[in-house]
Amino acid sequence: MRVNQLTITNLRNLKHPSLSFSPQLNIIYGPNAAGKSSILEALYVLGNGRSFRTSKHSKVIGDQYNDFTLFAKLNSSGIDHQLGFNRQRNGDTIIKLNSEPVTRLSTLAKLSPVQILSPEQYDLLIKGPSYRRKQLDWGVFHVEHSVLSVWQRCHKILLQRNQLLKNKAPYSDISAWDKQLVNLSEQVTQLRQAYCDKINPLFSDYCQVFLGESEVKIELYPGWNDKQGEGLEVLYKKQFEKDKRLGFTQSSIQKADLKFLLKDSKKAGDYLSRGQQKLLITAFKLAQLKVMQEFGLQSPLFLLDDIGAELDSNHQQQLLDLLAQQPTNQQIFITCVHLDPIKPLIERYKNVKMFHVEHGQVEEVK
Ligand SMILES: Nc1ncnc2c1ncn2[C@@H]1O[C@H](COP(=O)(O)OP(=O)(O)OP(=O)(O)O)[C@@H](O)[C@H]1O
């Protein structure tokens, strides 16, 4: 996946820049509050239909305007496309792909996958499970698109089951759903587990680089405890009375989590310093990128927001070294305040474009 051109209209402080990108390395630099991250935000919206910085769509629209618009020329799986995205202050969204309306966000996700490493992501270990689950499912989806329909069917049955539990329906009515629910839950779990198995050796290698420690892994918690290996259907039977009291299904794929474990199964979130946690997340994101490159249907855009801000110069250099080894078809976007620390990276790339941003004005620097 590659974005060749992007025109942004009225997104945050960006009025109407029209940018033509390098297929490899793009550096966006300038002082604080210039609008650098807003360019990454626009790229992120192309693949996700939402910002990575806020869930409130209206915050992204430039003050004094009623909507923002993106128009991109991109190449996805070797085919050129034109993608238009418009979001109104009242929440209405119009998406057009090659002039045809698009109604599903999954179309965007398949077309233009985006991987991001930004300061917001460094809280991965201390945030709730839903946040880690999203990261996990993003990766699973991009390796195996079919997971979406399985997940959606599973979710629908869970909703029906929960409604019956709320209505205090008898066990016979509820258990009628259980076989199907168990089957779909197991399919989702197998795909999630397969993804974790792909991530782990790469994650361990990157942790060796950043933390000097390779005995690190992610472990999938499927969403239920089955210590006796009885299977989910038996658990549903055993948990029925409690589920009924609570009015929802306690054990489900929607409770799944990713555990980040160190040597001797120590929890990374409890043990690592804040700085080490950042390095661990960086390693995880790089491993996710590599899995996409090796097993995904296409490589995502890789966005690195504020690359210099959170890592010391040693680790920053290690990250830059790894970026310099990326495949030539990997498109990368980096924002930074100062160019000096990333000059060695720029020198190692053949195809680099640099954009200077100040007060929302973007200028390509030759
Ligand atoms: N809805 C909005 N309308 C107009 N301006 C906005 C809006 N939201 C944020 N801004 C402003 O847009 C500017 C750009 O912010 P952005 O986060 O993109 O800057 P940045 O260059 O990445 O800065 P930093 O280096 O400090 O992270 C900021 O001055 C911010 O106050």
The ligand as an SDF file (V2000), in Angstrom:
LIG
                    3D

 31 33  0  0  0  0  0  0  0  0999 V2000
   -9.8790   21.5500   15.3010 N   0  0  0  0  0  0  0  0  0  0  0  0
   -8.8270   22.3410   15.1590 C   0  0  0  0  0  0  0  0  0  0  0  0
   -8.8760   23.4340   14.3560 N   0  0  0  0  0  0  0  0  0  0  0  0
   -7.7930   24.2210   14.1850 C   0  0  0  0  0  0  0  0  0  0  0  0
   -6.6230   24.0230   14.7850 N   0  0  0  0  0  0  0  0  0  0  0  0
   -6.5240   22.9500   15.5890 C   0  0  0  0  0  0  0  0  0  0  0  0
   -7.5960   22.0540   15.8240 C   0  0  0  0  0  0  0  0  0  0  0  0
   -7.1810   21.0910   16.6530 N   0  0  0  0  0  0  0  0  0  0  0  0
   -5.9110   21.3600   16.9580 C   0  0  0  0  0  0  0  0  0  0  0  0
   -5.5080   22.4840   16.3240 N   0  0  0  0  0  0  0  0  0  0  0  0
   -4.1830   23.0990   16.3300 C   0  0  0  0  0  0  0  0  0  0  0  0
   -3.4610   22.5410   15.2610 O   0  0  0  0  0  0  0  0  0  0  0  0
   -2.0710   22.6580   15.5100 C   0  0  0  0  0  0  0  0  0  0  0  0
   -1.3880   21.4400   14.9700 C   0  0  0  0  0  0  0  0  0  0  0  0
   -1.2640   20.4080   15.9220 O   0  0  0  0  0  0  0  0  0  0  0  0
   -0.3390   19.1230   15.6470 P   0  0  0  0  0  0  0  0  0  0  0  0
   -0.5820   18.2520   16.8090 O   0  0  0  0  0  0  0  0  0  0  0  0
   -0.5770   18.6070   14.2910 O   0  0  0  0  0  0  0  0  0  0  0  0
    1.1040   19.7750   15.7000 O   0  0  0  0  0  0  0  0  0  0  0  0
    2.5430   19.0990   15.6540 P   0  0  0  0  0  0  0  0  0  0  0  0
    3.3160   19.8620   14.6190 O   0  0  0  0  0  0  0  0  0  0  0  0
    2.4580   17.6470   15.5270 O   0  0  0  0  0  0  0  0  0  0  0  0
    3.0800   19.5150   17.0780 O   0  0  0  0  0  0  0  0  0  0  0  0
    4.0270   18.8140   18.1660 P   0  0  0  0  0  0  0  0  0  0  0  0
    5.4180   18.8060   17.6110 O   0  0  0  0  0  0  0  0  0  0  0  0
    3.8910   19.7620   19.3130 O   0  0  0  0  0  0  0  0  0  0  0  0
    3.4670   17.4560   18.4600 O   0  0  0  0  0  0  0  0  0  0  0  0
   -1.9440   22.9620   16.9840 C   0  0  0  0  0  0  0  0  0  0  0  0
   -1.5740   24.3220   17.1030 O   0  0  0  0  0  0  0  0  0  0  0  0
   -3.3300   22.7710   17.5220 C   0  0  0  0  0  0  0  0  0  0  0  0
   -3.6310   23.6680   18.5680 O   0  0  0  0  0  0  0  0  0  0  0  0
  1  2  1  0
  2  3  1  0
  2  7  2  0
  3  4  2  0
  4  5  1  0
  5  6  2  0
  6  7  1  0
  6 10  1  0
  7  8  1  0
  8  9  2  0
  9 10  1  0
 10 11  1  0
 11 12  1  0
 11 30  1  0
 12 13  1  0
 13 14  1  0
 13 28  1  0
 14 15  1  0
 15 16  1  0
 16 17  2  0
 16 18  1  0
 16 19  1  0
 19 20  1  0
 20 21  2  0
 20 22  1  0
 20 23  1  0
 23 24  1  0
 24 25  2  0
 24 26  1  0
 24 27  1  0
 28 29  1  0
 28 30  1  0
 30 31  1  0
M  END
$$$$
